[in-house]
Each structure stands twice: as C-alpha cells, then as structure tokens.
Amino acid sequence: MVSLSDARRVIAAAEKKAAEIGQPMNIAVADGGGNLVAHVRMDGAWIGSIDISIKKAYTSRAFDIATKDLATHSQSGGQFFGIYASNDGKIMIFAGGIPLKREGKVVGAIGVSGGSGDQDHAVAEAGAAAF
C-alpha cells in the first residue's frame, strides 16, 4: 500500500531533486492499482506534463518496470513494440516512471515529467529512493 504520507515523502524528495537541477516538474504517485494517490505541479512546470506524469506512474505500476526500460523494449522490432497503443492510451514510454517497492514487492509507482528524459528519470529516482 502507498499511503498519502508515503506519497508526500516521495514527492518532497523528488521536488528537492528537481529544484537542485533547476527544472520544475510534475510529480505523480500511484498506488498498487495504478490509481493516483498524489500529484504536484511545481511552479513553472509544463501543463502538458500533468497528464504525462500521471500516466508514467500508471505505466510503471501496470507493468512493474521503469518506463525508461519499457521504452527501450517498445521500439520497432522490440518485444513490446506497439504497447503504447494499449490500455486506452494510458501507456507512456518515456523515461520518468519508476516502480515503488516494499519488501521486494511493487506496491506503487512514481511518474515525473517536465524535463528531458534523463532529468525526469533522475527526479523519479530521487523520489523512489525516499520511499
């Protein structure tokens, strides 16, 4: 289970990293069912990235994989090519989604959007580390 308290801690750590790199972000935390627990849009973060951050968290939980890794496998010729068209368009194959694990089991995910793929992934890693 991912509680609201957990989500706030994850978001705070991710916000801190985003501030350190100077890139405002949208940060979403989903529970074990892929449902949104909490979301923050930092001042100046792109409005278009709100939806993307939420969908990255969903995607990461739905497949229990970092979206960065899913992106690698979903290119033409890859084992998951075309996966982005599944789940009524809720699948995001950009870096920035990371599963949240407790005792080795995936119980939720963080999704971050607003910068480059590397920036999104780094901010998501910082948030996941606080879980």
Secondary structure by P-SEA (a helix, b strand, c coil): cccaaaaaaaaaaaaaaaaaacbbbbbbbbccccccccccccccccccaaaaaaaaaaaaaaccccaaaaaaaaccccccccccccccccccccccbbbbbcccccccbbbbccccaaaaaaaaaaaaaac
